[in-house]
Amino acid sequence: MAGAEYLLGLDVGSSSIKASVLDAESGGVVASGTSPEGSELSMDAQKPGWAEQEPETWWEHVKLAIAKIGKAAPESLAKVAALGISYQMHGLVVLDKDGRSLRPSIIWCDSRAVPYGEAAFTALGERFCLEHFLNSPGNFTAAKLAWLKENEPAVFDKIAHIMLPGDYIAYRLSGEISTTPSGLSEGILWDAMEEGPAYSLMSHYGFPVEFLPPVVPNFAVQARLSASAAEETGLSEGTLISYRGGDQPNNALSLKVLEPGELATTAGTSGVVYGVADYPAHDSKSRVNTFVHVNHRPDRKRYGVLMCLNGTGITNRWLKQECADNPSGSVSYEELNRQAEEISPGSEGLLVYPYGNGAERTLENADPGALFQGFNFNIHTRAHLVRAGQEGIVFALNYGLEIMREMGMKLETVRAGYANMFLSPVFRRAFADTTGAVVELYDSDGSQGAARGAGIGASLYSSADEAFVGFRRREVIEPSKEGSQRYTELYQQWRKGLEKHIL
């Protein structure tokens, strides 16, 4: 490959957008930019359990993040040969015939569509749904569209195209409308048995098949940058758009988790463990979800088994706000992690159940709200609350991991990016000792994964292995005998509380 070729990765999250440019030959980061920085994108919650964002807001912050790269490395944008897109999963974007967004996107953590998914699960048959869609329609994109059809018929009647958040960004970059197999799968709009769109579910809900965009491979030249997008971003017209993946499959890609038995985890806005299998494993209660992975092919099947905890980031953010010395301000996450280290494991009897951010899949789509158990005003300080919050997130993740183990997944080594809650020594130690898994930390993130994916899709690399040049392990955390014994006891106490107060 030519040494001058650069790769751009976009990570379109619900909190911020990050862009990174990598040197394709060395794998090194040339420059990166995040927008907004020092704050988070707002979510509109008109009712409890709702969460919406304007698609145009994502596009504006994509441009701002790219502009920061242009400022840090002025020559880099002109050298970008291909770009890839990672994006928040399960969101619903609806466009009219002129390509304009008809309403705010109903995003991943919005739980209003649960009854619509459950009704379809019963009507179509649980076995049929699990065999064909790998999941209950649950609270995913198709169910969100069913809610829209019933509750906003005037909007529904104007729909020409439905898409996921990453599809929308690809559309704004190229002017071309398309989606991917893994994208349709995460929306429960893909039939794993038929290896094509889920026409049976579309028919059940009464959705016109014309709503679905053309399907392109996750790794391929999907489109090229338009002249108008080139003018707005500073990239070159005709730049290849050659990869697209939801944030969790892409996080797995960024950690080189592509083959059966490999696992990735992240603890950012949501907490996720994602494992790869070569068979369509499914949980009968859809507490853990299976989607086609980004490298899935009909002749070489790869499925991503995803366990998600919605309450991860919002719990940590709430603690950050409420544990400040000044009630109107906040502490840094670094200070939060330091406070957690001051307290012994178990937080002197304080247990936190971090379920305060909408319906939780591991709880069969129940929305119990958060719970603090064992709080003693004579003992517990803000530091106890911080540690108990981090431990509670670990315990909630381990509860989901128990379901994955029941599905046949082996959890021996888990890879994570050195970011978000894995920056906390307490969190990563508690994770290793509670789960019993060896934790490998890497200097990688979603935007870098999307950039590497772009290189694969544009055929700049001869193999996926070659795309991970410069990918190096930073730290390994192995479970300790004493810590594992202690955290096993603490987890069992937490689980008893879960069964008594929540389940």
N, C-alpha and C positions, 0 to 999 in steps of 0.2 A: 504494500500500500504506500501511497505517497505520504511523506512525513508532514506535509502541510495540511493534511486533512484533519478537520476537527469535527466533533460530534456534540450536538446540543441535546440535553435532556430537560424536559419540563415535568415538574411534579405538581399537579393541580390539586391541592388539598382543600379541605373545608376551613382550615385555619389560615393558610397562607399558600402562596405559589413560590416554588423555588426553581431556579434555572441554573444549570451547570454546563460548562463547555469542557470537554475532555479532548486531549490529544489522542487521536486514534492509535498512534504507533506506540506511545509509552503508557497510555492509560492514565496519565496524570491529569489533575484538574487544572485547567488554565485559568478559569475565573468562575465565580458563581454569584448569584444575586437572589435575594428573597424580598417579596412584597406581599403584605406590608411587613415592616421590620419593627420590632418592639411592641407590636399590637397584633390582633387577630382579626380576620374577616368576620363581619357580623353575620349572625343568623337571625332570621325573623321567625318568631314563635308566637303566632297569633292566638294559639290555643295550646294547652298542655299536651306534650307529646308531638307537637308539630315542629318542623325545622325546614326553612326555605332559604335559598340564596338566589340572587339574580345572576344568570349566566353571563350577562354583560360585565358584571363585576369581576368574574374570573378572567375574562379577556383583557380588561384594563390592567389587572395586576400581572398577567402574563407579560404584557408589553413593558410594564414597569420593571419586572424582574430581569427581562432581557436587556433593558436599557442600563441597568446596573452593571451587567457584564460588559456592555459596550463602553461604559465609563472606565471600568477597571482594566480592561484589555481592549483598547480601541480597534486593533486590527483583527480581533478574533472572530467577530461575527461574519466577516466577509469570507473567512476560511471554513465556515461550517458546511460540510458536505451533506449531512443528513441530520434529522432531528427525530426524537422519540417522545412520546407523551405517556406519562403516568397520571392517574386521576382518581378522585374519590369514587368509590364503587356505589352501585345501586341507585344513583340519582336519576330522576326523570326530567328530561328537557323536551319540550314540545314546540315545534315550529309550524308556522303557517306556510301557504304555498309560495310566499315570497322569501322564505327563509328567515323570518323574524320570530323571535321568541314570544310565545303567547302569554306566558305567566312565569313567575319565579319557579326555579327548579325545586321539586320536592326531594330533599337530599337523603343520604343514607340513614341518618339517625331519626328521621321522622317515622313515627309509629302508627299513624292514622289508618294505614291500609291493612293492618293485621286481620280484621274480620273478613275482608275480601279475599285474602289469601287462604284463610282457614276454610271459608265456604267452598272455594274451588278445590281444595284438598279433599274435602268430603264428597263433593259432587262428582269429580273425576275419578275418585278412588285413590286411597293412600298408596297402594302398591303401584298403580299406574303412574302416579306423580313421581314416586321415588325411582322407578325404573327408567322413566323417560326424561324427567327434569332433574333427577338426583336429589331433589328437595321438595318440601311443600312450597307452593307459591308464596307463602309466608307474608313478609313485609317488603318484598323486593319490587323491582321496577314494574313488572307486569301488574302486580296488585295495586301499586300506586296509580297506574293508569286506569284501573277499574274504579278506584275511588273517584278519580277525576271525571270519568264518564258519567257516574251517577250524581255527583255533587256539583259539577260545573259543566253541564251539557252544552252551554253556549260556547265555551272554550273548546270542548271536545269536538264539536262540529266543525271547527276551523282548522283542526290538526291535519297537516300534510305529512309530517315526519315526526317520529319519536327517536330519541337518542339518549345516550349516556353523556355525562360531563366531558369525558375525553373525546367523544365523537364531536361534541360541539366545538371544542378548541381546534380539532383537526379541520372542521368546517370553516372556522374563522380564519385559519391559516391558509386554506387552499381554495375555499369556495365550493368544495366537493363534499357531498354527504355520503357517509359510509359508516359501517360498524364492523365488529370482529366477532369470531366465534366465542372467545372467552367473555367478551362484553355481553353478548346475548345470553350466555350461560349465567352470568352473575345477575342478570335481570329476570331469570327463569323464562327466557324467551328462546332457549335452545333445547332441542330434543337430542339427548345423548344417544338414544338408540337409532334414531334416523340420521344422525350427524347433519342436522339442518335446523332451520327455524322451527319453533314449537307451534306449529299451526293448530294443533289440537287445543292448546291453551288459548291462543288467539281467538279461535272459533267459540270456545266456551264463554269468553268474556265479551264477544261481539266486536272484536277489533278488526278493522280492515287490514288485510295483509299488506296493502300498499303503505301502511304506516312504517313498516320496517325498511331501513336503508339497505342498499346493497352490502353484501358481506365480503370483506377483504381479509386476508391472513393477518395474524398479529405481527409476524415478521415478513415484510414485503414492502415494495415501493407502493404505498397506498395512495399517494397524491404528491403534488409539488406545490411549493409556496407560490401564492398568487402575487401579481404585481402590487396590488393594494396592500396585502399583508407585508410584503417586502418593504414598502414605503413606511408602514407603521412600526415595524420592528427593527429595521436596519439590517436584516438578513438579506441574502441574495434571492432574487426571483428565481424560481425553479429549484430551490433547495429541496431535497428529498424528504418526505415525511414517510418514515419506513418502519415505525414500530408504535404500538399502542397497547397498553395493559392497565387494568385496574390497580389501585395502589398496593393491595396485598399480594397479588400475583407478581407485580413488578418488584415489590420489596424482596420477594423470594428470588426473583431474577437477579436483583442487585447484590444478593448474597450467594449467588451461584447455587441456588437450590432449584434444580431442574429435573433431577432423577429420583426414582422411587427410594424411599427411606430417608431422604434429605428433608430437614425442617428449618424453618425460619421463624423468628418472632420479632415483634415490634411492640413498643409501649409508648405510643404518642397520643394522638387524639383518641384512637381506640387501641385496645390491647388485643393482639392477635398472635396465635400460633398457627402456622401454615405448613402442612406437610404434603409431599408429593407421593402419589401412588400410581400404579399402572393398571388399576382396576377401579370401577366406579363405586367405591365404598359410600355407604350412606347410613345416616342415623335415622331410625324409624320415627323419631320425634322431631327431626330436623333441628335439633339443638346445636349440632355442628353441621356445617354445610359443605357440599362438594360441588366444584365447578370445573369445567375444562381448563387446564393450565395454559399458559401462553404458548408453550411449545407442543401442545397437543396436535396430533395428526390422526386421521382415521386409521392409518397403518402403523402408528406408533403412539398409542394412547397414553396421555399424561393428565392426571386429575389432581387438582389442588383441594386438599381437605382443610377447611378454614374454621377455626374457633375464634369467636370475636366477643370482646367485652366492651360495650359502648361506654361504660362509666369510667374508663381509665383516665383520659386526659382531663375531663371535667372535674373529677375528684381531685387530681393534683392541682389543677388551676384554682379550685375553690379553696384548698388548703393554702395555696400561695397568697390568695387575697385575704383570707380570714386570719392568717397567722402573722400579719404585719403588725409592727409596733404602732403604726398610724392606721386607724381603721379606714381612712380614705386612700391609703396607698397599698403597697404590697412589698413582699420580700422577693429576692431573686430565687430562682430555682436552686442555685448553688448554695445559698443560705438555708433553704429548705432541706437540702440533702445533708448539710452539716448538722442541723438540728436533729435529724433522724438518727445520726450516728451517736448522739449523746445518750440515747435510750437503749436499754437492753432488749433483746428479742422478746416479743410478746407484749411489749408496751404496758407492762404491769396490769394485765387483765383487760386492756381496752381492745375491742375488736371492731373493725369497720367492714361494712358490707356495701361496696361501691356501686350500687344499682340506682343511681339517680339521674339517668340520662335516657329515658324512654324504654321501650320494650327490649328485653334482653333475650337473645336466642337461646342461650344455655339454660334459661329458666322457662323455656317453651313459650316465649313471647310475652311473659308476664312483665308488668311494670310496677314493682313493689316500692320503688323509691329507695333511697339510701337509709341505712340503719347503723347507729352507733350503740354498741352493747358494752356494758360494764363500766361506763364512764363514772368516775369518782371525783367529785369536786375537791376532795382533800388530798388527792394524789396526783391527778393528771394535769399536765401542762400542755402548752401548745406543741412542744417537742414530742410529747407522747402521741398527740393527735396526728402529727406528721408521720411518725414511724408507723403507727397503726394504720394510717391510710395507705402507705406504700405496701405494708404487709397484706392488707385486705385486698389490694389489687392483685398481688401475687396469688393469694389463696383463691380468688375468683377465677383467675387464669388456670390454676391447677384443677379446679372443679371441672372446667371445660376439657382439660387434658385427660381427665379420667374417662370422659366420654370418648375421646379419640382413641385411648387405649382399648376400650371395649370394641371399637371398630377395627382393631387389628393393627393400629399404627404403633410403631416402635419409637420410643422417645429416649434416645441415648445421647445424642449430641444435637444442640440447637444453635443456629447462627443468628446473630443480631448485629445491627449497626450500633456503633458507639455513639449513641444519640438519645435524646429524650430521657425516659426514666432509667435507661441503662447507664446513664451518667452517674446515677446514685449508687455508691458502694453498698448501701443497705439493700436497695432493690435487687441488684444483680446477685448479691450473696443469698438473699432470701429466695430468689427464683431458683438458683442452683440447688440449695439445700431442701427446698420444699418439693421440687419436681424430681430431684435425683438426676437431672440431666447435666451434662457438661455444656457450659455456655461458652461459645466462641464469639468474640467481639471483633468487628471489622470497621475500618474507616470507609464506610460506604453509606449512601442514602438513595432515596427514590429517584432523584434527578440524575444521579450518576448511573443507576440501573437503566433508566430510560435512554440515556446516551449510549450505553453499551448495546442496548436492544436495537437502537437505530443503526449502529454499525453492523449488527448481524443481519437486520432486515435489508440493508443496502448492499449486502454481500461484500462489505469492506474487509470482513474476516472470513477465513476459510472454514472456521468451525466456531462453535460457541466457546470452546476452551480458549481459543485465541483472543476472544473478546475480553477476557479477564486478565489481560496483561496489566500489571501494576496493582492487582488485587491482593492485599496482604492482611494477614491476621494480626490484630493488635494485642489481644489479651485472651487468656483462657481462665475460666472460673470453674473449678471442679468441686463437686459436693464434698463437704467435710463430714466425717463420721459424727462428731459431736453436734455440729450444726444441723445435720439431717435428722438426728434423733429429736432435737429440740423442736424443729419446725414440723416434724411429723406430728408431734403432740399438739402443737399450736393449731395446725391445720385441722386436726380432728375436732378440737374445741370449736373452731370456726364453723366447721361443717355441721356440727350438731345444732349450732345456732341458726344456720341456714335452713336446716330441716324444720326447726321449731318455729321460727318467726317468719320465714319467707316462702318456703316451698309448700 
